[in-house]
Amino acid sequence: MKPAAKLIATAIAAASVAACGGGGGGGGGGAPTPPPTSLVTFTQFSAIAPNQTVIMNGTAVTASGNQTSTSITSMEPFQSGAGEARLAYDGARALSGISVSTPQSSATFDRNTSGHTVSCSGAVCEGNNPTALGFAFNAFDPTLAWNYQTFGYWVSDTTPSTYSLGAISVGNPTAGNAIPTTGSASFVGVASGFLFDQSGTPFITVAAVGATANFSTQSIAFSTSGTRLLPAEGGALSSPGHDLTGTFTYAPGVNALSSTNLRTQNNALSGQGSARFYGPAAEEIGGVYSLSGTGLSRMFGGFGGKR
């Protein structure tokens, strides 16, 4: 793995744990265990049985470009679209495998494969293989207690001098005709992802999420707060200028939320997002976002929340 990608991924781990609290565990990189024996479509985390791999569909954003040992030197335009994640659980219902796939980027981490590790600490699970690192938010952790969705992101070295990055939101989406048509609901959660400054220096962002849905007008007021930046060399910086704000909208009866007016509080970056309601009655929400600014300035990642 190139140093730049390794540094980015190390910062992801630190940022995620700082955002959601440490402690806990499961799915470590110890002795291999028998692989999951059944493949099922995801319904809810509480229904996952031992030795199952759940298939989760959702929305994703990806990017790629060139890198040096300390920074990126280019990034192609963001690409948004559908994505799939597969989470494998062992006989103790501990996470043993993470696989993400989009048309532009993919990564697989399997604890039963030589050179791979999968481990969870508190709200964050980490996957590691010789050329990639990925992170998924652990819905089983009590600081999140999500039941219908989660999100994650990853970084891969595609060649010695190029990389690809991605973020994905997946789960059990609410049927369009089950989305409430009156009233409102507030969701709280966490957002996390990548930030590159104008010169391409990498950071990780971690923030709290607040979203208020007005089901009568099919709009969601979205914001993040308490944003912290974690540079690759360690430490944490408060950065309220990188708090996000914007509005998601959707057509009546269609569970496809989109935003074209996301921006940072300092107005340095602007962009778009896509999201879904998750659960039988829109109990949770999750999505991805991508913003651009001058030079190599980029910010993207995922978020999840519940009522």
N, C-alpha and C positions, 0 to 999 in steps of 0.2 A: 504494500500500500504506500502511495506517495505521502510524504510528510504533511502536505497541506490537507489532504483528506483525513489523515489520522488526527491532526490537530482539531479539525472541525468536529469530528465525531467525538473526541474526548470532551470538548466543550459542550456538546449536546448532552452527554451523560450528566455532567455537573450541573448544567442549567436545569434539566428536567427534575433532578432530585431536589434541587434548591426550590423549585417552584411548588412541588407537591409534597415535600416531606420525605425523609429517608426512612430506613427501617424496613422490616419485612423481607421477604425473599421468596425463592421458589424458582424452579427451572434452571438451576445452575449448570455450570459446565463440567460436571463431574463425570463419573463412569457412564458410558452409553447405556441406554435402556431400550427395550424393544420399541420399534416405531409404532405410531398409532395404527390401529387396524381398521378404522371406519372413517369414511369421508361423508360429511353431512352438510346440508345447507344451514347456515347460522340462523337461529331464531332469537335467542337471548342468552346472555352469559350464564344465567342461573340454570339453564337447561343443558349445559355442556357436560358430557359424561367422560369418565376416564377413557384414555386411549381413543380419542376422537380428534379429527382434524375438521375444523369448521371453515366453510367457504363463505367469504363476506364480500359483497360488491359495493361499489360506491363511486366517488368522484376523486380525481387526482390532478395534480399539477406537477410538471417536470421541467427541467432545464439541463443544459449541458454546455461544455466549453473547454477552454484550455486553462492549464494551471502551471504554476511553479511550485517550489517547495514551501512557499509561505503565503501565496495568494492566488486568486484567479486572475487571468489576463484577458479573458473574454467569456461572454455568456450569450448563447443563442436566445431568441425570443421564447418566452414561456409557452408551453403547450398544455392545454387543459383537455380533459376528457374522462372517459370511464376508466376504472381501475378495479383490480381484484386483490384481495389478501386472503391468505390461508394461515390460520393459527392452529398449530398442532399441540395437543396436550397429552402428557404421559399418564401412567396408571394412577398417579396421585393427583391428577388434574393440575400439574405444574406445566407451564409452557415449555415445550421442547423444540418448537420450530416456528419460524416466521418466514413467509414468502409473500412478496408483493410483485405485482405485474401490471404494467401499463404498455400501450403501444410503443412508447419511447424509452422506457427504462424498467428494469426489474432487478430484484435481489432476493437471494434465498439464504437462510441461516438455519441449519439443522444440527441440533446438539448431538445427533447420532452419526454425524459425518466428521471424519478426521479433519482437523484444522478449523472447525466451526465451534462456536460457543453460543449459548442462549442463557441469559440470567436475568432475574428480576430483583429489583430493590425498591420497595415502596411502590410508588405509582408508575415506575418506569421499567420497561424490559428492554434489554440490549441484545442485539444479535451481531456476531462478529464472524467474518470469514477472511480468507487471505487477501481479498481485494475490495471488501465493502464492509460498512458498518451501518446498522439500522436500529431504530428505536420505535417502540410502540407503547402507548399509554395503557397501563394495566388496569382494566376496568374492575377487576376483583378487589383492588386496593380500596380500603374504606374511605380514603381521602377523596376518591372519585365516586365509587359506588355506582358506576354506570351499568346498565343492563342491556342496552340495545345498540350501542355504537362505541367506536373508539377511533383513534387516528394515530398516525406515525409518520416517520420520514427517514430517509436514508441517503447515503453518499457512497458512490462507487468510483473506482478507477477503471475507466474503460480502456485506456492505454497508459503507458508511463507518463504522458504529458496531458492527458485529457480526463475529464470527469463527467459524471452525470449525477443529478440530485433529484429527489422527488418527495412529495408529501401526498398523503392519501387519507380520506375519511371514508370509513366503511361501517356497515351494520345492517340492521333490518329496517328498511325504510317504511314509513307510514304510507298506507294506501291513500291515493289522492282523495278518494271519497270519504276517508276517515279523518282528514284534517278538519278541525273545528272551523265553523264558518262565522261564529260570533265570539265575542269576548277577547281576552288577552291572556298572555302567559309570560312569565319571566324565567329565563334560563341563566344559570351560572356555571362556570367551568374554567378551563385553562386553554391557552393558545401557546404554541411554541414552534419555532422554525429557524430559518437561516436569515442572516443579514450580511450584506457585503457593502462596505463603504465605497466612496468614489474611486479609490485606488485598488479595490478588489480584496481588501483585508477582510477575513471572515470573522463573524460573531454569531452567537446564538441568542435568540430572543425568547424570553419567557414572560408571560403576562396572565393576569386574570381576565376572564371573559364575562361580559354581561350582554344579554340579548333579550329584547322585549318584543314579542310577537303581537301584532294586532290582526286577529284572524278575520275581522270584518273588512279590512282594507288590504289584506294579503301583503303585509309589509312587516319587516323585522328591523328594529333599530339595534345596530350592532356596535359594540365598542370593546376595547381592551383597556386595562389600567395597570399601573404598577410595573410597567415594562422594565426589564433588566436585560442588559447586554453582558454576555460572557465572552471575553476574548479568548483566543486559543491558548494563550499562555497562562490562563487562570485568572481568578478574581471575578468581581461582579460590579457593574456600573448601573446606577439608576438612570433611566433614559425616558422620562415622560414624553419627550418629543417624538418617540417612536410608538406611543399609544395609537391604536387604530380607531377610526370611526367611519361609519357608513351605513347604508340601508340595503337590505336584501328584499327583493320582491318576488312574487310568484303568481302564476295564473290560477284562478279559482279551480280547485280540485286537481291541481297538478303539483306533485311534490318535486319541484325542481327550482330551488331558490337561487337567485343570482344577484350580484351587485356589480355595478360599474362605477361606483363613486367612493370606493375605499380610499382612504388617505391617512397619512400620519399626522399627528397633531402639529408638527413643525412644517407641514406642507412640503416636505422634501421628497416624498414618494407618494405615488398614487397608482391605483390599479383596480383589480376586480377580484371577485370571489364566487364560489359556487358551494351550495350547501343543500342539506336535506333535513327534514324532520325524521326522527327514528322512533320506533315503538308503535304499538297498536293505535294509540291515541295522541301521537306527537308528544310523548313524554320527554324526548331528548332531541338535541339538535347537534349537527356536526358539519364541518366543511373544510375547505382549503382556500387560500388567498395568495395573490401574487401582485407585487407592486414594483414599480421602476422609478428611478430618478436619474440625475445627471451622472455622466461617467459610467462606472460599473456598479452604481448604487442599485441594489436589488434587495427585496424582502419578501420571503414567502414561507408558507408553512401550513399548519392545520390547527383545528380547534374542535373542542367538544364541550357539551354542557347538558345539564338536566334541570328540570323544574324544581 
